Amino acid sequence: MGSIYIQNYFNDSVPKKKGRLVGLGRRTRSVPPSSAPPPFVDPEVLTAQLKDKDDRISLLETQMAAQQAGYEAQRRLNQQMMEMMQRMYPNEVFPDVPDP
């Protein structure tokens, strides 16, 4: 009686979907086992990918440097304009605007 009782209890307590037990059975194949070797990738392909990424990083660094130089030029221009306005209107108090 013990094994039949356990089987009935198990069948009654485990949820079913379309007549099948849910949460039991085979493991999904989305995660490979940890002992599986990584897939082979040609070293030339990896080298080409790394070179492409290096080129993109270099381009972004160049763009950022140019952008920073533009910000510095704008900051100097703003400072010159503020000094000129203070000379033209010495009795006025101008708000201190932070640099972007």
Distance bins in CASP14 RR format, pairs under 12 A and 6 or more apart:
PFRMAT RR
TARGET T0000
AUTHOR 0000-0000-0000
RMODE 2
METHOD distances of the structure
MODEL  1
1 7 0 0 0 0 0 1 0 0 0 0 0
1 8 0 0 0 0 0 1 0 0 0 0 0
1 9 0 0 0 0 0 1 0 0 0 0 0
2 8 0 0 0 0 1 0 0 0 0 0 0
2 9 0 0 0 0 1 0 0 0 0 0 0
2 10 0 0 0 0 0 1 0 0 0 0 0
3 9 0 0 0 0 0 1 0 0 0 0 0
3 10 0 0 0 0 0 1 0 0 0 0 0
4 10 0 0 0 0 0 1 0 0 0 0 0
4 11 0 0 0 0 0 1 0 0 0 0 0
5 11 0 0 0 0 0 1 0 0 0 0 0
5 12 0 0 0 0 0 1 0 0 0 0 0
6 12 0 0 0 0 0 1 0 0 0 0 0
6 13 0 0 0 0 0 1 0 0 0 0 0
7 13 0 0 0 0 0 1 0 0 0 0 0
7 14 0 0 0 0 0 1 0 0 0 0 0
7 21 0 0 0 0 0 1 0 0 0 0 0
8 14 0 0 0 0 0 1 0 0 0 0 0
10 16 0 0 0 0 0 1 0 0 0 0 0
10 21 0 0 0 0 1 0 0 0 0 0 0
10 24 0 0 0 0 1 0 0 0 0 0 0
11 19 0 0 0 0 0 1 0 0 0 0 0
11 20 0 0 0 0 0 1 0 0 0 0 0
11 21 1 0 0 1 0 0 0 0 0 0 0
11 24 0 0 0 0 0 1 0 0 0 0 0
12 21 0 0 0 0 0 1 0 0 0 0 0
13 21 0 0 0 0 0 1 0 0 0 0 0
13 22 0 0 0 0 0 1 0 0 0 0 0
13 24 0 0 0 0 0 1 0 0 0 0 0
14 20 0 0 0 0 0 1 0 0 0 0 0
14 21 1 0 1 0 0 0 0 0 0 0 0
14 22 1 0 0 1 0 0 0 0 0 0 0
14 23 1 0 0 1 0 0 0 0 0 0 0
14 24 1 0 0 1 0 0 0 0 0 0 0
14 25 0 0 0 0 0 1 0 0 0 0 0
15 21 1 0 0 1 0 0 0 0 0 0 0
15 22 1 0 1 0 0 0 0 0 0 0 0
15 23 1 0 0 1 0 0 0 0 0 0 0
15 24 0 0 0 0 1 0 0 0 0 0 0
16 22 1 0 0 1 0 0 0 0 0 0 0
16 23 0 0 0 0 0 1 0 0 0 0 0
16 24 0 0 0 0 0 1 0 0 0 0 0
17 23 0 0 0 0 1 0 0 0 0 0 0
17 24 0 0 0 0 0 1 0 0 0 0 0
27 33 0 0 0 0 1 0 0 0 0 0 0
29 36 0 0 0 0 0 1 0 0 0 0 0
32 38 0 0 0 0 1 0 0 0 0 0 0
32 39 0 0 0 0 1 0 0 0 0 0 0
38 46 0 0 0 0 0 1 0 0 0 0 0
39 45 0 0 0 0 0 1 0 0 0 0 0
40 46 0 0 0 0 0 1 0 0 0 0 0
41 47 0 0 0 0 0 1 0 0 0 0 0
41 48 0 0 0 0 0 1 0 0 0 0 0
41 49 0 0 0 0 1 0 0 0 0 0 0
41 50 0 0 0 0 0 1 0 0 0 0 0
42 48 0 0 0 0 1 0 0 0 0 0 0
42 49 0 0 0 0 0 1 0 0 0 0 0
43 49 0 0 0 0 0 1 0 0 0 0 0
43 50 0 0 0 0 0 1 0 0 0 0 0
44 50 0 0 0 0 0 1 0 0 0 0 0
44 51 0 0 0 0 0 1 0 0 0 0 0
45 51 0 0 0 0 0 1 0 0 0 0 0
45 52 0 0 0 0 0 1 0 0 0 0 0
46 52 0 0 0 0 0 1 0 0 0 0 0
46 53 0 0 0 0 0 1 0 0 0 0 0
47 53 0 0 0 0 0 1 0 0 0 0 0
47 54 0 0 0 0 0 1 0 0 0 0 0
48 54 0 0 0 0 0 1 0 0 0 0 0
48 55 0 0 0 0 0 1 0 0 0 0 0
49 55 0 0 0 0 0 1 0 0 0 0 0
49 56 0 0 0 0 0 1 0 0 0 0 0
50 56 0 0 0 0 0 1 0 0 0 0 0
50 57 0 0 0 0 0 1 0 0 0 0 0
51 57 0 0 0 0 0 1 0 0 0 0 0
51 58 0 0 0 0 0 1 0 0 0 0 0
52 58 0 0 0 0 0 1 0 0 0 0 0
52 59 0 0 0 0 0 1 0 0 0 0 0
53 59 0 0 0 0 0 1 0 0 0 0 0
53 60 0 0 0 0 0 1 0 0 0 0 0
54 60 0 0 0 0 0 1 0 0 0 0 0
54 61 0 0 0 0 0 1 0 0 0 0 0
55 61 0 0 0 0 0 1 0 0 0 0 0
55 62 0 0 0 0 0 1 0 0 0 0 0
56 62 0 0 0 0 0 1 0 0 0 0 0
56 63 0 0 0 0 0 1 0 0 0 0 0
57 63 0 0 0 0 0 1 0 0 0 0 0
57 64 0 0 0 0 0 1 0 0 0 0 0
58 64 0 0 0 0 0 1 0 0 0 0 0
58 65 0 0 0 0 0 1 0 0 0 0 0
59 65 0 0 0 0 0 1 0 0 0 0 0
59 66 0 0 0 0 0 1 0 0 0 0 0
60 66 0 0 0 0 0 1 0 0 0 0 0
60 67 0 0 0 0 0 1 0 0 0 0 0
61 67 0 0 0 0 0 1 0 0 0 0 0
61 68 0 0 0 0 0 1 0 0 0 0 0
62 68 0 0 0 0 0 1 0 0 0 0 0
62 69 0 0 0 0 0 1 0 0 0 0 0
63 69 0 0 0 0 0 1 0 0 0 0 0
63 70 0 0 0 0 0 1 0 0 0 0 0
64 70 0 0 0 0 0 1 0 0 0 0 0
64 71 0 0 0 0 0 1 0 0 0 0 0
65 71 0 0 0 0 0 1 0 0 0 0 0
65 72 0 0 0 0 0 1 0 0 0 0 0
66 72 0 0 0 0 0 1 0 0 0 0 0
66 73 0 0 0 0 0 1 0 0 0 0 0
67 73 0 0 0 0 0 1 0 0 0 0 0
67 74 0 0 0 0 0 1 0 0 0 0 0
67 100 0 0 0 0 0 1 0 0 0 0 0
68 74 0 0 0 0 0 1 0 0 0 0 0
68 75 0 0 0 0 0 1 0 0 0 0 0
68 100 0 0 0 0 0 1 0 0 0 0 0
69 75 0 0 0 0 0 1 0 0 0 0 0
69 76 0 0 0 0 0 1 0 0 0 0 0
70 76 0 0 0 0 1 0 0 0 0 0 0
70 77 0 0 0 0 1 0 0 0 0 0 0
70 78 0 0 0 0 0 1 0 0 0 0 0
70 100 0 0 0 0 0 1 0 0 0 0 0
71 77 0 0 0 0 0 1 0 0 0 0 0
71 78 0 0 0 0 0 1 0 0 0 0 0
71 99 1 0 0 1 0 0 0 0 0 0 0
71 100 1 0 0 1 0 0 0 0 0 0 0
72 78 0 0 0 0 0 1 0 0 0 0 0
72 79 0 0 0 0 0 1 0 0 0 0 0
72 99 0 0 0 0 1 0 0 0 0 0 0
72 100 0 0 0 0 0 1 0 0 0 0 0
73 79 0 0 0 0 0 1 0 0 0 0 0
73 80 0 0 0 0 0 1 0 0 0 0 0
74 80 0 0 0 0 0 1 0 0 0 0 0
74 81 0 0 0 0 0 1 0 0 0 0 0
74 99 0 0 0 0 1 0 0 0 0 0 0
74 100 0 0 0 0 1 0 0 0 0 0 0
75 81 0 0 0 0 0 1 0 0 0 0 0
75 82 0 0 0 0 0 1 0 0 0 0 0
75 97 0 0 0 0 0 1 0 0 0 0 0
75 98 0 0 0 0 0 1 0 0 0 0 0
75 99 1 0 1 0 0 0 0 0 0 0 0
75 100 0 0 0 0 1 0 0 0 0 0 0
76 82 0 0 0 0 0 1 0 0 0 0 0
76 83 0 0 0 0 0 1 0 0 0 0 0
76 99 0 0 0 0 0 1 0 0 0 0 0
77 83 0 0 0 0 0 1 0 0 0 0 0
77 84 0 0 0 0 0 1 0 0 0 0 0
77 99 0 0 0 0 0 1 0 0 0 0 0
78 84 0 0 0 0 0 1 0 0 0 0 0
78 85 0 0 0 0 0 1 0 0 0 0 0
78 94 0 0 0 0 0 1 0 0 0 0 0
78 96 0 0 0 0 0 1 0 0 0 0 0
78 97 1 0 0 1 0 0 0 0 0 0 0
78 98 0 0 0 0 0 1 0 0 0 0 0
78 99 1 0 0 1 0 0 0 0 0 0 0
78 100 0 0 0 0 1 0 0 0 0 0 0
79 85 0 0 0 0 0 1 0 0 0 0 0
79 86 0 0 0 0 0 1 0 0 0 0 0
79 94 0 0 0 0 0 1 0 0 0 0 0
79 96 0 0 0 0 0 1 0 0 0 0 0
79 97 0 0 0 0 0 1 0 0 0 0 0
79 99 0 0 0 0 1 0 0 0 0 0 0
80 86 0 0 0 0 0 1 0 0 0 0 0
80 87 0 0 0 0 0 1 0 0 0 0 0
81 87 0 0 0 0 0 1 0 0 0 0 0
81 88 0 0 0 0 0 1 0 0 0 0 0
81 94 0 0 0 0 0 1 0 0 0 0 0
81 97 0 0 0 0 0 1 0 0 0 0 0
82 88 0 0 0 0 0 1 0 0 0 0 0
82 89 0 0 0 0 0 1 0 0 0 0 0
82 92 0 0 0 0 0 1 0 0 0 0 0
82 94 1 0 0 1 0 0 0 0 0 0 0
82 95 0 0 0 0 0 1 0 0 0 0 0
82 96 0 0 0 0 1 0 0 0 0 0 0
82 97 0 0 0 0 1 0 0 0 0 0 0
82 99 0 0 0 0 0 1 0 0 0 0 0
83 89 0 0 0 0 0 1 0 0 0 0 0
83 90 0 0 0 0 0 1 0 0 0 0 0
83 94 0 0 0 0 0 1 0 0 0 0 0
84 90 0 0 0 0 0 1 0 0 0 0 0
84 94 0 0 0 0 0 1 0 0 0 0 0
85 91 0 0 0 0 0 1 0 0 0 0 0
85 92 1 0 0 1 0 0 0 0 0 0 0
85 93 0 0 0 0 0 1 0 0 0 0 0
85 94 1 0 0 1 0 0 0 0 0 0 0
85 95 0 0 0 0 0 1 0 0 0 0 0
85 97 0 0 0 0 0 1 0 0 0 0 0
86 92 1 0 0 1 0 0 0 0 0 0 0
86 93 0 0 0 0 1 0 0 0 0 0 0
86 94 1 0 0 1 0 0 0 0 0 0 0
86 96 0 0 0 0 0 1 0 0 0 0 0
87 94 0 0 0 0 0 1 0 0 0 0 0
88 94 0 0 0 0 0 1 0 0 0 0 0
END
